[in-house]
Amino acid sequence: MTYQFDHSIQDGKLDSRCGRIVVYKTVGVKSNGPSRDHNDLITALAAQYGIPRAEVGNNGYRYYWRPESRDVITICPVRRIDEDYLYDHVEQFNKIIDNLFKRR
């Protein structure tokens, strides 16, 4: 799987192929489609890992994603802090994303 990072996806313009991602430390969660927002994902990640929701909400990172082809996914940061995290922790970020998108 190949990931490309840009700013081509924005809230309010999500089509049915787009989804959202929340990353917290070494774990993440994604939505398939635009129906679940980042707050839903923050709640889900906090419950799944037994982390206080406020901790994930305050310190989690938010992204949009869209498949471009069978092997390429575009990932877009929501805020500047999300972009900074991505570029400052590339290897860790890629591992989390690989786990979210591994083929089953």
C-alpha positions in Angstrom: 0.0 0.0 0.0 1.3 3.5 -0.9 0.2 6.6 0.9 0.2 10.1 -0.5 -0.1 13.2 1.7 -1.8 16.4 0.6 -4.6 18.8 1.4 -7.1 17.8 -1.3 -9.8 16.5 1.1 -11.7 19.0 3.2 -14.6 18.6 5.6 -17.9 19.5 4.0 -16.6 18.1 0.7 -16.4 14.4 1.6 -17.8 12.0 -0.9 -18.9 8.5 -0.2 -15.4 7.1 -0.7 -13.8 9.3 1.9 -13.3 8.5 5.5 -11.7 9.8 8.7 -8.8 8.7 10.8 -7.8 9.4 14.4 -4.3 8.5 15.7 -3.3 8.5 19.3 0.2 7.6 20.3 0.8 4.2 18.7 -2.8 3.3 17.8 -5.5 4.5 15.4 -9.0 4.0 14.2 -10.6 4.8 10.8 -14.1 5.2 9.4 -15.2 3.7 6.2 -17.2 6.4 4.6 -18.0 9.9 5.9 -20.9 9.0 8.3 -18.7 8.8 11.4 -17.0 12.1 12.3 -13.8 12.6 14.2 -15.6 12.9 17.6 -17.2 9.5 17.0 -13.8 8.0 16.3 -12.2 9.6 19.3 -14.9 8.0 21.5 -14.4 4.7 19.8 -10.7 4.7 20.1 -10.9 5.7 23.8 -13.3 2.9 24.6 -11.4 0.3 22.6 -8.1 1.0 24.5 -9.5 2.1 27.8 -8.1 5.7 27.5 -10.0 8.7 28.9 -11.9 10.3 26.0 -10.6 13.8 26.9 -7.0 12.5 26.6 -7.6 11.2 23.1 -9.6 14.3 22.2 -6.9 16.7 23.4 -3.9 14.7 22.2 -5.2 12.7 19.2 -4.5 13.6 15.6 -7.1 13.8 12.9 -7.0 13.0 9.2 -9.2 12.4 6.1 -8.5 9.6 3.7 -9.6 8.5 0.3 -8.7 5.5 -1.9 -7.2 6.6 -5.2 -6.6 3.1 -6.6 -6.3 -0.4 -5.3 -2.9 0.4 -3.9 -2.8 4.2 -3.3 -4.5 6.1 -0.5 -4.5 9.8 0.0 -4.3 11.0 3.6 -4.9 14.7 4.5 -4.3 16.3 7.8 -7.2 18.3 9.3 -5.1 20.8 11.3 -1.5 22.1 11.2 -0.7 20.1 14.3 -1.9 16.9 12.6 0.4 17.6 9.6 3.4 18.3 12.0 2.8 15.0 13.8 2.7 13.1 10.5 6.0 14.6 9.3 7.7 14.4 12.7 6.8 10.7 13.2 6.8 9.2 9.7 7.8 5.7 10.6 5.4 5.4 13.6 2.6 7.0 11.5 3.1 4.6 8.6 3.0 1.6 11.0 -0.3 2.8 12.4 -1.8 3.4 9.0 -0.5 0.0 7.7 -2.4 -1.6 10.6 -5.6 0.3 9.8 -5.5 -0.6 6.1 -4.0 -4.1 6.1 -5.9 -6.4 3.8 -8.0 -9.0 5.6 
